Amino acid sequence: MSRLAIHLGAFTASLLLLATADHAVAGSPRTHDGFFLRLSAGGGTANTEIDVPGAKTKLDGSTGDVNFAVGGTVAKNLALHGTVFGWLVSDPDVEVDSLGTGSAEGDLDLTAFGAGLTYYFMPANIYISGSVGAGKLSFDSPVGDFESDRGLVGELTVGKEWWIGGGWGLGLSGSFGFHSIPDGDIDENWKGNNFALRLSATMN
């Protein structure tokens, strides 16, 4: 099991625990300040391809998707955070020019580390968040493993949260991500994008 799959399970369990927590009595209007922590997990789709002359290869499929952000508020409703994010595709579909299509047994995953900003539009508690950093692609299969060099990975998220008590909020979000990552063995980059819908839990 890959590291991303383990993180997905842990984050999902955390969200379920928070969702069943007792709701605090609402007081004065809530504000975003101080320490910032957001856990989010969900699913979507992702693809990546490498353009090698005569053997252009594309992999895609349904994903498990995670995003973990921790930092602090630096201005009114604005948080600066470090972000760990990525996705995993089990048994991705494969298309190779001149060879046709099929599927590959194994797990394709992208894991990235970077920095980001989250801004809340209050009092609606709708936010926009962006992160950019460095990430790797890896493929674990019964016939062999692959790991790329590090490359550029970015993500943009729009979400809505509802206060549930104390400084916690639960929400829903949609994200778009992209990557351009050197293969490592050849002088070409893996490029692609991903989309995801997530549940989130934020303390701020």
TORGU-783573 format. One record per residue (C-alpha): x, z, y negated; residue in three letters. Coordinates in steps of 0.05 Angstrom, whole numbers, plus 32768, in hexadecimal, padded with zeros to 4 digits. Last residue first. Layout:
SELO X Z Y residu
SELO X Z Y ALA
...
This chain:
SELO X Z Y residu
SELO 7F4C 80F8 7DCD ASN
SELO 7F40 80F8 7E18 MET
SELO 7F29 80B5 7E33 THR
SELO 7F07 80A2 7E74 ALA
SELO 7EFE 8058 7E84 SER
SELO 7ED7 802B 7EB2 LEU
SELO 7EF2 7FE5 7EB4 ARG
SELO 7EE1 7F9B 7EB2 LEU
SELO 7F1C 7F6D 7EBC ALA
SELO 7F39 7F29 7EA9 PHE
SELO 7F7D 7F0E 7EBB ASN
SELO 7FAF 7EDB 7EA3 ASN
SELO 7FE7 7EAE 7EBC GLY
SELO 8030 7E9B 7EB9 LYS
SELO 8068 7EA1 7EEC TRP
SELO 80A7 7E89 7EC9 ASN
SELO 80DC 7E55 7EDE GLU
SELO 8127 7E55 7EE7 ASP
SELO 8127 7E66 7F32 ILE
SELO 8135 7EA6 7F58 ASP
SELO 8120 7ED7 7F23 GLY
SELO 80D9 7EBE 7F1A ASP
SELO 80D8 7ECC 7ED0 PRO
SELO 8097 7EEB 7EB8 ILE
SELO 8064 7ED0 7E86 SER
SELO 8026 7EFC 7E87 HIS
SELO 7FDF 7F00 7E6B PHE
SELO 7FA7 7F32 7E68 GLY
SELO 7F5E 7F33 7E53 PHE
SELO 7F35 7F73 7E56 SER
SELO 7EEE 7F8D 7E59 GLY
SELO 7EDA 7FD5 7E4F SER
SELO 7EA9 800A 7E64 LEU
SELO 7EA9 8053 7E4F GLY
SELO 7EB0 809D 7E59 LEU
SELO 7EC6 80CB 7E21 GLY
SELO 7EEA 810E 7E22 TRP
SELO 7EFD 8139 7DE6 GLY
SELO 7ECE 8172 7DF8 GLY
SELO 7E92 8154 7E1A GLY
SELO 7E75 8112 7E32 ILE
SELO 7E82 80E4 7DF6 TRP
SELO 7E6E 809C 7E04 TRP
SELO 7EA1 8063 7E04 GLU
SELO 7E9F 8019 7DF4 LYS
SELO 7ED7 7FE7 7E04 GLY
SELO 7F00 7FAB 7DEF VAL
SELO 7F44 7FA0 7E10 THR
SELO 7F7F 7F71 7E02 LEU
SELO 7FBA 7F6D 7E32 GLU
SELO 8002 7F56 7E32 GLY
SELO 803A 7F49 7E64 VAL
SELO 807F 7F2B 7E54 LEU
SELO 80B2 7F28 7E8C GLY
SELO 80D9 7F51 7EBF ARG
SELO 80F9 7F2C 7EF9 ASP
SELO 80CD 7F1B 7F34 SER
SELO 80C4 7F3F 7F76 GLU
SELO 80B6 7F1F 7FB9 PHE
SELO 80AA 7F3C 7FFE ASP
SELO 80AA 7F1E 8044 GLY
SELO 8081 7F08 8080 VAL
SELO 8051 7F42 8083 PRO
SELO 8043 7F3C 8038 SER
SELO 8054 7F61 7FF8 ASP
SELO 8054 7F36 7FB9 PHE
SELO 8070 7F4F 7F77 SER
SELO 8068 7F3D 7F2F LEU
SELO 808D 7F65 7EFB LYS
SELO 807D 7F7E 7EB5 GLY
SELO 8096 7F89 7E6F ALA
SELO 806B 7F9E 7E34 GLY
SELO 802F 7F8F 7E08 VAL
SELO 7FF1 7FB8 7DFD SER
SELO 7FB0 7FAD 7DD6 GLY
SELO 7F73 7FD8 7DCC SER
SELO 7F30 7FCC 7DA9 ILE
SELO 7EFF 8005 7DA5 TYR
SELO 7EB5 8014 7DA0 ILE
SELO 7EA4 805C 7D90 ASN
SELO 7E67 8046 7D67 ALA
SELO 7E78 807C 7D33 PRO
SELO 7EAC 8061 7D2B MET
SELO 7ED3 8022 7D3B PHE
SELO 7F0C 803C 7D66 TYR
SELO 7F52 801D 7D65 TYR
SELO 7F82 801E 7DA1 THR
SELO 7FCB 8009 7D9B LEU
SELO 7FFD 7FF8 7DD1 GLY
SELO 8041 8001 7DF1 ALA
SELO 805C 7FE7 7E33 GLY
SELO 8062 7FED 7E7E PHE
SELO 8049 7FB8 7EAE ALA
SELO 8037 7FB1 7EF8 THR
SELO 801F 7F6F 7F15 LEU
SELO 8009 7F6B 7F5D ASP
SELO 8002 7F3A 7F96 LEU
SELO 7FF0 7F5B 7FD8 ASP
SELO 7FF6 7F39 801C GLY
SELO 7FDC 7F00 8046 GLU
SELO 7FDE 7EBF 801E ALA
SELO 7FA2 7E92 8019 SER
SELO 7F99 7E46 801C GLY
SELO 7F9D 7E09 7FF0 THR
SELO 7FBF 7DC5 7FF2 GLY
SELO 8007 7DB2 8002 LEU
SELO 8016 7D7C 7FCE SER
SELO 800E 7DAE 7F95 ASP
SELO 8009 7DF5 7FAF VAL
SELO 7FC8 7E1E 7FA9 GLU
SELO 7FC5 7E66 7FC2 VAL
SELO 7F8B 7E96 7FC6 ASP
SELO 7FA2 7EDE 7FC4 PRO
SELO 7FA0 7F0D 8001 ASP
SELO 7F97 7F4D 7FD7 SER
SELO 7F9D 7F45 7F8C VAL
SELO 7FB8 7F80 7F63 LEU
SELO 7FB7 7F8F 7F19 TRP
SELO 7FE0 7FAE 7EE2 GLY
SELO 7FE7 7FE2 7EAB PHE
SELO 8014 801B 7E94 VAL
SELO 800C 8026 7E49 THR
SELO 8031 804F 7E16 GLY
SELO 8005 8061 7DDC HIS
SELO 7FF6 805D 7D92 LEU
SELO 7FB0 8073 7D7F ALA
SELO 7F87 805F 7D42 LEU
SELO 7F44 8081 7D30 ASN
SELO 7F63 809D 7CEF LYS
SELO 7FAE 8095 7CF4 ALA
SELO 7FE5 80A4 7D27 VAL
SELO 7FBA 80BE 7D61 THR
SELO 7FE2 80CD 7D9E GLY
SELO 7FFF 80B1 7DDE GLY
SELO 7FEA 80A2 7E26 VAL
SELO 7FCC 8063 7E43 ALA
SELO 7FBE 8053 7E8D PHE
SELO 7F9F 800F 7E9F ASN
SELO 7F8A 7FFA 7EE5 VAL
SELO 7F6F 7FBC 7F07 ASP
SELO 7F59 7FAB 7F4E GLY
SELO 7F57 7F60 7F50 THR
SELO 7F32 7F23 7F6A SER
SELO 7F5C 7EE6 7F78 GLY
SELO 7F92 7EB7 7F60 ASP
SELO 7FD4 7E96 7F74 LEU
SELO 7FED 7E53 7F58 LYS
SELO 802A 7E2B 7F6F THR
SELO 8046 7DEB 7F51 LYS
SELO 806F 7DCB 7F88 ALA
SELO 8085 7D86 7F72 GLY
SELO 80A8 7D9F 7F34 PRO
SELO 80A3 7DEB 7F32 VAL
SELO 806C 7E04 7F04 ASP
SELO 805F 7E4D 7F15 ILE
SELO 801A 7E6A 7F18 GLU
SELO 7FF5 7EAC 7F0E THR
SELO 7FAC 7EBE 7F13 ASN
SELO 7F81 7EFB 7F0A ALA
SELO 7F39 7F11 7F14 THR
SELO 7F12 7F50 7F07 GLY
SELO 7F0F 7F99 7F1B GLY
SELO 7F0D 7FDF 7F00 GLY
SELO 7F38 8019 7EE9 ALA
SELO 7F43 803F 7EA9 SER
SELO 7F66 807F 7E95 LEU
SELO 7F6F 808D 7E4B ARG
SELO 7F97 80C6 7E2C LEU
SELO 7FA0 80D3 7DE1 PHE
SELO 7FBA 8114 7DC2 PHE
SELO 7FA4 8121 7D7A GLY
SELO 7F69 8100 7D58 ASP
SELO 7F2B 80D7 7D66 HIS
SELO 7EEE 80F6 7D46 THR
SELO 7EAC 8110 7D60 ARG
SELO 7E70 811C 7D34 PRO
SELO 7E5F 8167 7D32 SER
SELO 7E46 8188 7D70 GLY
SELO 7E30 816B 7DB2 ALA
SELO 7E29 819E 7DE9 VAL
SELO 7E5D 8191 7E1F ALA
SELO 7E4A 8166 7E5B HIS
SELO 7E5E 8184 7E9D ASP
SELO 7E8F 8158 7EC5 ALA
SELO 7E73 8126 7EF6 THR
SELO 7E8F 80E9 7ED2 ALA
SELO 7ED2 810B 7ECB LEU
SELO 7ED9 8112 7F16 LEU
SELO 7EC6 80CA 7F21 LEU
SELO 7EF8 80B2 7EED LEU
SELO 7F30 80DA 7F0D SER
SELO 7F20 80BD 7F52 ALA
SELO 7F24 8077 7F34 THR
SELO 7F67 8087 7F15 PHE
SELO 7F84 80A1 7F57 ALA
SELO 7F6A 8066 7F7F GLY
SELO 7F84 8033 7F4D LEU
SELO 7FC7 8056 7F49 HIS
SELO 7FD0 8051 7F95 ILE
SELO 7FBD 8007 7F94 ALA
SELO 7FEF 7FFB 7F5B LEU
SELO 8027 801D 7F82 ARG
SELO 801C 7FED 7FBC SER
SELO 8000 8000 8000 MET
